Amino acid sequence: MTVSRNWEPPIRRMERLLRLKSFPIAFKLLEDKADLAGIPFLRRLGHRSTLCQLLNIVRSFDWTVGADESDLMAPMCSSIIGLNDIPELMRDGTFRSIVWTKTKKDGEKYENAIPRIPTGRYEAVVMAPLVYNPFDPDIVLVYANPAQMILLINALQFEDYEVMQFYCVGESSCSDAIARCYLTQKPSLTIPCYGERRYGHTQDDEIVMALPASMVDKAVAGLEVLYKRGVRYPISYAGAESDISPTFPGAYLNSPTLAAAAPENKRHLLLGVTGGIATGKTTVSRMLEELGAPLIDFDVLARDVVEPGKPAYEDIVAFFGRQVLAEDGTLNRKRLGEIVFSDLEKRKKLEGFTHPRIGEAFLRLIGEHTREQPEAVIQVAVPLLIEQNMNHLFDKLVLVYTPEEIQRRRLIDRDGISPDAAQAMVASQLSIEDKKGYVDFIIDNTGTPEETRRQVQELWETLLALPRGNAGQKGGTDGK
């Protein structure tokens, strides 16, 4: 049986990001049971078994297994995956009422509620660890604990968000995962039933999700982005009775902290200038300065607040140790950057030391500039403006853009670092492509200085023509 792609990389990545303890299962229905013979390493148990037994063998024993109707123990298994219809004994509720419901009528309602793949098309089923590329699956089954599963749900919702609806028929819960996913072509999550735990050895803390095979890449991409943003497994405990504000991403905390940046009846215009690392923000800011826009550079403020003797400096040394100091006692920013770029928790701790002090300096400088020029266009260069939820502070946002491959190349040339280190630094920020959706203007700094200067001049003329005063300003960005 041919395989259309290499499934190993995304599955291995999913296993690592979620720290799964068992193999994601490739699940495929076959229209001709004779095709079972063409699948490498396939085993047939030689005795009748339940569907959940086969699932457990795949994810625990590392086997490829197959079955047709004659291999499955009862019609309740084979009917769920469309290999046969259910007998009248089950259809009228008698079977379910023996154990699972009070009355035959309840049993009939129960039986009718179970989703089943229509009969007549499939003759067999095959399952295997997907990581070994056994075949192209129809669906992929992932077993995980609730904490892992909510991250998988978050990953699937990251792009093209929609509310997920999940079901539980009770016993025969494999229908809620397998059959429902087949029928809807949407992710389907459920609580494994008594039978799956009794015969399939599903553990007390495990739940299961069936994914259409076409959504595996989406799931992994979402997990990757969330990991970069600090949403990862295992989920660390912040402490029920402690002050948890330092553990929150800056995006949750900046809104009230810097609200004074937009006083009533203001006549100035605040332009947020952002980009990615090594996209050329300094170049664009310098051009705007030449045109008359005073600059508040958060990189400069970040260096100022960590000078020896200042509170942020003392906090950083106390937490990270003297390893982050240069021989002259100043902060070794390169060494500190290497530490926090590879560890989001440490980066959040560093931000907790520096961001409040940077915010205070920012408000002070706005006051100084507006006293000199009440109607000034003040540019504020903030590398992580979007990541820190600072959009609302500015009347307009401009993105200094270059493709990621150019960012990496510039970092390697500028800082003398390895390609892997450059990639880690670029990956620590929100993708430059994703940032486009948050801003009002884009300066493409890929070309020559002259091309960049022309774009900056056009931006300046547009900014000067904008109305002033709170009534004429918007509180965020319109995403243009």
Secondary structure, 3 states (H helix, E strand, C coil): CCCCCCCHHHHHHHHHHHCCCCCCEEEEEECCHHHHHHCCCEECCCCCECHHHHHHHHHHHCCEEEEEHHHECCHHHHHHCCCCCCCHHHHCCHHHHHHCCCCHHHHHHHHHHCCCCCCCCCCEEEEEEHHHCCCCCCEEEEEECHHHHHHHHHHHHCCCCCCCCCCCCCCCCHHHHHHHHHHHCCCEEECCCHHHHHHCCCCCCCEEEEEEHHHHHHHHHHHHHHHHCCCCCCCCCCCCCCCCHHHCCHHHCHHHHCHHHCCCCCCCEEEEEEECCCCCHHHHHHHHHHHCCCEEEHHHHHHHCCCCCCHHHHHHHHHHCHHHECCCCCECHHHHHHHHHCCHHHHHHHHHHHHHHHHHHHHHHHHHHHHHCCCCEEEEECCCCCCCCCHHHCCEEEEEECCHHHHHHHHHHHHCCCHHHHHHHHHCCCCHHHHHHHCCEEEECCCCHHHHHHHHHHHHHHHHCCCCCHHHCCCCCCCC
